[in-house]
Amino acid sequence: MKRSLVVLSVLAVGSLGLAACGNDSDSVRSGADAVVKVDGKDVAGLDLSTITCVRQGENFVIGTGGANGAVAVTMTTHNPPVLQNVGITAEGTTLAVGGGVGEATVRVAGTRYTITGTAQGASMSNPGAGVVRKPFEIAVTCR
């Protein structure tokens, strides 16, 4: 279990790096109509105006970071897309979906991607708390 969370955290960070290095033809800014919520609350510390959508080969990556939070989503470019992993850092908690950890679905309406589910991870501020499970919602319009 701990190994899966570490692997997913690394994948999430890698996804953010991939989003940051997309070239102009592959990378598209999303804008202020993005929503990232954990446990029904907006994730504080994210700069949603910098969220980036990147298509690279068979993968599609959505990601952004901020002072106290980050989000990264990797899915295939298939129709419908297949979610590969989600990584969210919010309020001292690192959460992940993928590789048998957590669960999520992807809905696509035009260029709007909505990913919802339950992620699991660990509280960095209270490591002894054990596994943490939280519902989340990520909605982004990629142009």
PASEBA-1860 file (N, C-alpha, C; in nm, 3 decimals):
! residues 143
1> MKRSLVVL> 0.081/-0.119/0.000/0.000/0.000/0.000/0.085/0.125/0.000 ~ 0.184/0.132/0.093/0.270/0.249/0.100/0.348/0.267/-0.029 ~ 0.393/0.154/-0.089/0.467/0.160/-0.214/0.381/0.220/-0.324 ~ 0.254/0.181/-0.332/0.162/0.234/-0.434/0.146/0.384/-0.419 ~ 0.132/0.432/-0.296/0.116/0.576/-0.274/0.240/0.653/-0.316 ~ 0.358/0.597/-0.287/0.482/0.662/-0.326/0.492/0.667/-0.478 ~ 0.463/0.554/-0.545/0.468/0.549/-0.691/0.371/0.649/-0.751 ~ 0.249/0.657/-0.700/0.151/0.749/-0.753/0.190/0.894/-0.728
9> SVLAVGSL> 0.250/0.922/-0.613/0.298/1.058/-0.586/0.405/1.097/-0.686 ~ 0.496/1.005/-0.718/0.600/1.032/-0.817/0.537/1.053/-0.954 ~ 0.438/0.972/-0.990/0.370/0.990/-1.118/0.301/1.125/-1.125 ~ 0.240/1.167/-1.017/0.172/1.296/-1.015/0.270/1.410/-1.034 ~ 0.383/1.403/-0.965/0.485/1.507/-0.981/0.538/1.504/-1.123 ~ 0.559/1.385/-1.179/0.605/1.374/-1.317/0.504/1.432/-1.414 ~ 0.376/1.413/-1.385/0.272/1.470/-1.470/0.276/1.621/-1.470 ~ 0.300/1.681/-1.352/0.313/1.826/-1.346/0.431/1.873/-1.427
17> GLAACGND> 0.542/1.799/-1.419/0.660/1.835/-1.498/0.632/1.823/-1.646 ~ 0.559/1.719/-1.687/0.523/1.701/-1.826/0.435/1.815/-1.873 ~ 0.340/1.856/-1.790/0.253/1.967/-1.827/0.332/2.095/-1.844 ~ 0.433/2.114/-1.764/0.512/2.236/-1.771/0.602/2.241/-1.893 ~ 0.635/2.124/-1.952/0.731/2.126/-2.061/0.667/2.105/-2.197 ~ 0.537/2.105/-2.208/0.473/2.090/-2.337/0.505/2.207/-2.427 ~ 0.518/2.181/-2.559/0.546/2.293/-2.649/0.416/2.364/-2.682 ~ 0.424/2.478/-2.750/0.306/2.560/-2.775/0.197/2.487/-2.852
25> SDSVRSGA> 0.232/2.391/-2.939/0.130/2.322/-3.015/0.059/2.216/-2.932 ~ 0.123/2.167/-2.825/0.064/2.064/-2.742/-0.001/2.119/-2.616 ~ 0.036/2.239/-2.575/-0.003/2.292/-2.446/-0.108/2.400/-2.462 ~ -0.212/2.392/-2.379/-0.319/2.491/-2.385/-0.353/2.534/-2.244 ~ -0.363/2.662/-2.221/-0.405/2.713/-2.090/-0.555/2.691/-2.076 ~ -0.598/2.669/-1.955/-0.740/2.647/-1.930/-0.811/2.777/-1.895 ~ -0.768/2.841/-1.788/-0.835/2.964/-1.747/-0.911/2.950/-1.618 ~ -0.985/3.053/-1.586/-1.048/3.064/-1.455/-1.170/2.974/-1.437
33> DAVVKVDG> -1.214/2.904/-1.539/-1.332/2.820/-1.523/-1.298/2.681/-1.469 ~ -1.179/2.663/-1.416/-1.138/2.536/-1.357/-1.185/2.528/-1.212 ~ -1.215/2.406/-1.169/-1.259/2.380/-1.031/-1.178/2.262/-0.978 ~ -1.121/2.277/-0.859/-1.056/2.166/-0.791/-1.105/2.167/-0.647 ~ -1.178/2.062/-0.609/-1.233/2.052/-0.475/-1.193/1.920/-0.412 ~ -1.165/1.924/-0.282/-1.141/1.804/-0.202/-1.232/1.815/-0.081 ~ -1.306/1.709/-0.055/-1.400/1.707/0.057/-1.503/1.819/0.045 ~ -1.539/1.855/-0.079/-1.642/1.957/-0.102/-1.593/2.100/-0.093
41> KDVAGLDL> -1.462/2.121/-0.065/-1.408/2.256/-0.050/-1.305/2.283/-0.158 ~ -1.300/2.410/-0.206/-1.196/2.449/-0.301/-1.059/2.425/-0.239 ~ -0.965/2.375/-0.320/-0.829/2.354/-0.271/-0.759/2.489/-0.263 ~ -0.725/2.529/-0.143/-0.658/2.658/-0.120/-0.515/2.650/-0.173 ~ -0.464/2.763/-0.222/-0.326/2.771/-0.264/-0.300/2.734/-0.408 ~ -0.403/2.694/-0.483/-0.386/2.662/-0.624/-0.408/2.788/-0.708 ~ -0.326/2.809/-0.808/-0.347/2.917/-0.903/-0.414/2.856/-1.026 ~ -0.547/2.855/-1.027/-0.621/2.790/-1.135/-0.606/2.862/-1.269
49> STITCVRQ> -0.558/2.986/-1.266/-0.537/3.057/-1.393/-0.416/3.001/-1.468 ~ -0.334/2.919/-1.401/-0.216/2.862/-1.468/-0.233/2.714/-1.501 ~ -0.354/2.662/-1.485/-0.375/2.521/-1.515/-0.346/2.496/-1.662 ~ -0.279/2.386/-1.689/-0.235/2.355/-1.825/-0.287/2.220/-1.867 ~ -0.327/2.211/-1.994/-0.370/2.086/-2.055/-0.268/2.053/-2.164 ~ -0.215/1.932/-2.162/-0.111/1.895/-2.257/-0.144/1.760/-2.319 ~ -0.139/1.755/-2.451/-0.150/1.627/-2.523/-0.010/1.590/-2.569 ~ 0.032/1.468/-2.529/0.160/1.417/-2.575/0.145/1.271/-2.610
57> GENFVIGT> 0.149/1.243/-2.738/0.131/1.106/-2.784/-0.006/1.054/-2.745 ~ -0.008/0.942/-2.675/-0.132/0.877/-2.633/-0.184/0.928/-2.499 ~ -0.116/1.026/-2.438/-0.154/1.075/-2.306/-0.204/1.219/-2.311 ~ -0.288/1.251/-2.215/-0.340/1.385/-2.196/-0.319/1.417/-2.048 ~ -0.251/1.529/-2.019/-0.217/1.566/-1.883/-0.276/1.701/-1.849 ~ -0.336/1.711/-1.732/-0.390/1.836/-1.680/-0.318/1.861/-1.548 ~ -0.266/1.983/-1.527/-0.197/2.007/-1.402/-0.172/2.152/-1.370 ~ -0.154/2.180/-1.242/-0.115/2.311/-1.193/-0.063/2.296/-1.051
65> GGANGAVA> 0.005/2.397/-1.006/0.055/2.398/-0.870/0.031/2.535/-0.809 ~ 0.072/2.550/-0.687/0.055/2.677/-0.619/0.134/2.677/-0.490 ~ 0.111/2.778/-0.410/0.186/2.794/-0.285/0.169/2.675/-0.192 ~ 0.049/2.621/-0.181/0.023/2.514/-0.084/-0.049/2.394/-0.143 ~ -0.058/2.386/-0.275/-0.132/2.275/-0.333/-0.088/2.247/-0.475 ~ -0.125/2.130/-0.523/-0.095/2.091/-0.660/-0.197/1.986/-0.703 ~ -0.218/1.979/-0.834/-0.306/1.877/-0.889/-0.247/1.833/-1.023 ~ -0.253/1.703/-1.049/-0.208/1.648/-1.176/-0.297/1.530/-1.212
73> VTMTTHNP> -0.340/1.527/-1.338/-0.423/1.419/-1.389/-0.359/1.368/-1.517 ~ -0.347/1.237/-1.530/-0.300/1.177/-1.655/-0.405/1.079/-1.701 ~ -0.444/1.092/-1.828/-0.541/1.001/-1.889/-0.500/0.976/-2.033 ~ -0.560/0.877/-2.095/-0.530/0.851/-2.235/-0.609/0.949/-2.322 ~ -0.572/0.956/-2.447/-0.644/1.040/-2.543/-0.755/0.962/-2.612 ~ -0.783/0.841/-2.567/-0.889/0.760/-2.627/-1.026/0.824/-2.607 ~ -1.122/0.778/-2.683/-1.259/0.826/-2.667/-1.346/0.707/-2.628 ~ -1.387/0.694/-2.503/-1.366/0.785/-2.392/-1.226/0.769/-2.334
81> PVLQNVGI> -1.176/0.874/-2.265/-1.043/0.865/-2.206/-1.040/0.764/-2.092 ~ -0.925/0.703/-2.073/-0.903/0.611/-1.962/-0.813/0.682/-1.862 ~ -0.863/0.698/-1.740/-0.786/0.764/-1.635/-0.670/0.676/-1.593 ~ -0.549/0.734/-1.591/-0.432/0.659/-1.547/-0.396/0.691/-1.403 ~ -0.392/0.821/-1.368/-0.367/0.857/-1.230/-0.407/1.000/-1.202 ~ -0.430/1.026/-1.074/-0.460/1.160/-1.023/-0.372/1.179/-0.900 ~ -0.314/1.297/-0.888/-0.240/1.333/-0.769/-0.284/1.470/-0.721 ~ -0.316/1.481/-0.594/-0.362/1.608/-0.537/-0.289/1.630/-0.405
89> TAEGTTLA> -0.233/1.749/-0.389/-0.177/1.789/-0.261/-0.260/1.905/-0.212 ~ -0.321/1.889/-0.094/-0.409/1.993/-0.041/-0.407/1.990/0.111 ~ -0.390/2.106/0.171/-0.398/2.122/0.315/-0.317/2.017/0.391 ~ -0.193/1.994/0.345/-0.105/1.901/0.415/-0.135/1.755/0.392 ~ -0.220/1.724/0.295/-0.254/1.586/0.264/-0.218/1.557/0.119 ~ -0.153/1.444/0.097/-0.120/1.399/-0.038/-0.215/1.286/-0.073 ~ -0.289/1.304/-0.183/-0.392/1.208/-0.224/-0.362/1.156/-0.364 ~ -0.403/1.033/-0.392/-0.377/0.974/-0.522/-0.490/0.880/-0.563
97> VGGGVGEA> -0.501/0.862/-0.695/-0.589/0.763/-0.755/-0.506/0.695/-0.864 ~ -0.517/0.564/-0.874/-0.447/0.488/-0.978/-0.371/0.373/-0.919 ~ -0.344/0.273/-1.000/-0.267/0.158/-0.954/-0.333/0.084/-0.839 ~ -0.465/0.077/-0.839/-0.537/0.009/-0.733/-0.565/0.093/-0.611 ~ -0.529/0.221/-0.614/-0.552/0.313/-0.502/-0.663/0.410/-0.542 ~ -0.764/0.424/-0.458/-0.873/0.517/-0.485/-0.955/0.475/-0.605 ~ -1.049/0.562/-0.642/-1.134/0.535/-0.758/-1.180/0.667/-0.817 ~ -1.199/0.670/-0.949/-1.243/0.793/-1.014/-1.302/0.763/-1.150
105> TVRVAGTR> -1.381/0.858/-1.198/-1.437/0.850/-1.332/-1.409/0.981/-1.405 ~ -1.407/0.974/-1.537/-1.385/1.091/-1.621/-1.509/1.108/-1.708 ~ -1.561/1.231/-1.711/-1.669/1.266/-1.804/-1.617/1.376/-1.895 ~ -1.652/1.366/-2.024/-1.608/1.467/-2.120/-1.732/1.523/-2.188 ~ -1.740/1.658/-2.191/-1.846/1.728/-2.262/-1.778/1.836/-2.345 ~ -1.757/1.807/-2.473/-1.683/1.899/-2.558/-1.538/1.905/-2.514 ~ -1.494/2.021/-2.466/-1.356/2.037/-2.420/-1.348/2.045/-2.267 ~ -1.460/2.013/-2.199/-1.464/2.016/-2.052/-1.445/1.874/-1.999
113> YTITGTAQ> -1.345/1.859/-1.913/-1.313/1.732/-1.850/-1.350/1.741/-1.703 ~ -1.430/1.646/-1.656/-1.469/1.641/-1.515/-1.427/1.506/-1.459 ~ -1.341/1.511/-1.359/-1.291/1.391/-1.295/-1.340/1.393/-1.150 ~ -1.413/1.290/-1.110/-1.465/1.281/-0.974/-1.434/1.144/-0.917 ~ -1.426/1.139/-0.786/-1.404/1.011/-0.722/-1.359/1.027/-0.579 ~ -1.295/0.921/-0.528/-1.240/0.920/-0.394/-1.093/0.886/-0.405 ~ -1.009/0.978/-0.357/-0.865/0.956/-0.358/-0.822/0.914/-0.218 ~ -0.709/0.847/-0.212/-0.658/0.812/-0.081/-0.511/0.844/-0.071
121> GASMSNPG> -0.466/0.864/0.052/-0.328/0.903/0.073/-0.295/0.915/0.218 ~ -0.211/1.014/0.248/-0.161/1.031/0.384/-0.157/1.179/0.420 ~ -0.181/1.206/0.547/-0.169/1.341/0.600/-0.024/1.366/0.635 ~ 0.037/1.465/0.571/0.177/1.497/0.600/0.188/1.566/0.735 ~ 0.082/1.636/0.777/0.085/1.705/0.906/0.056/1.609/1.022 ~ -0.004/1.492/0.992/-0.032/1.392/1.095/-0.007/1.253/1.037 ~ 0.121/1.216/1.017/0.153/1.089/0.952/0.098/0.966/1.024 ~ 0.074/0.976/1.152/0.022/0.862/1.228/-0.127/0.839/1.208
129> AGVVRKPF> -0.193/0.924/1.131/-0.338/0.912/1.112/-0.377/0.793/1.026 ~ -0.282/0.733/0.957/-0.313/0.620/0.870/-0.363/0.668/0.735 ~ -0.427/0.578/0.663/-0.476/0.609/0.529/-0.594/0.705/0.537 ~ -0.588/0.808/0.453/-0.693/0.909/0.446/-0.765/0.891/0.313 ~ -0.897/0.892/0.315/-0.978/0.884/0.193/-1.066/1.008/0.186 ~ -1.062/1.077/0.069/-1.141/1.199/0.054/-1.202/1.206/-0.085 ~ -1.328/1.251/-0.093/-1.389/1.272/-0.225/-1.327/1.396/-0.290 ~ -1.321/1.395/-0.423/-1.265/1.509/-0.494/-1.340/1.533/-0.625
137> EIAVTCR> -1.324/1.653/-0.676/-1.379/1.690/-0.807/-1.278/1.783/-0.875 ~ -1.248/1.753/-1.000/-1.163/1.837/-1.083/-1.241/1.860/-1.212 ~ -1.264/1.985/-1.247/-1.334/2.018/-1.370/-1.255/2.126/-1.443 ~ -1.218/2.098/-1.567/-1.132/2.190/-1.643/-1.181/2.195/-1.787 ~ -1.188/2.316/-1.842/-1.213/2.333/-1.985/-1.080/2.360/-2.051 ~ -1.042/2.269/-2.142/-0.914/2.283/-2.213/-0.943/2.339/-2.352 ~ -0.877/2.450/-2.382/-0.899/2.512/-2.513/-0.778/2.497/-2.600
END
